[in-house]
Amino acid sequence: KDFSLPEFQKKLSEFLTISENTIRREVARGNIIAFITEGGHRRIPESELNRYVDSLKVKNQNLI
């Protein structure tokens, strides 16, 4: 399953507070993998949810 940007933000909000604009920036930076539909909308694979959350956990552990 692929999420739209608002769907991805809603699922991600179960783990952390993040805005749609931040998700757009993370996609632009390559930190979240997404593809653009013919209509110009971002679609984010479901697998990116866990991968992104895990990557944030690793970053936070490295800060301690």
N, C-alpha and C positions, 0 to 999 in steps of 0.2 A: 504494500500500500504506500502511496505517496501522499504527503500532506501539502495543503496550501500553506502559505505563510501564516495566516491567522490560526489554522489548525495546529501547526507546529508550535506556535507561540503558546497556545492553550495547553498542549501536552507538556511542553517544557516548563510551564509555570507550576507544574506539580513538584518540580525540583528546585526552581529558583525564580526570582523575579527578573524578567527580561522583556524589553519592548520590541515591537516589530521592527523599529528602526535599527536597533542593535542587531537583530537577526539579519537584516539586510546588509549591515556592515560586515558581519561575520561571514556571510556568503561572499561578499565582494573580496574579503581578505583570503578566502579559501579555507576558512576554519570550519565552515559548514558546507557540505557538498549539496548543490541544488542544480536543477536544470530549468531552463526557461521554455514555456510552452509557446506554440505558434501565436497565441494571443498575448504573449508578453508577461505571463504570470510565472512566478517561481513555484516549483514543485520540489519538495524535499523528501527523499526516501525515508521510510520509517526507520531504517537502520542507522540513520544519522542521529536520531534522538539519543540512543544509548551511547554511541560513539562520542558525541559532543559532551554529554554529561560526564562520561568517564574521563575525557581529556581535561575538563575543568577540575575534576578531583585530583588528577595528577599534578596539575599546575598549582593547586592549593597546597598539596603535600610538599611540593618543592619549595614553597615559600616559608614553611615552618622550620 
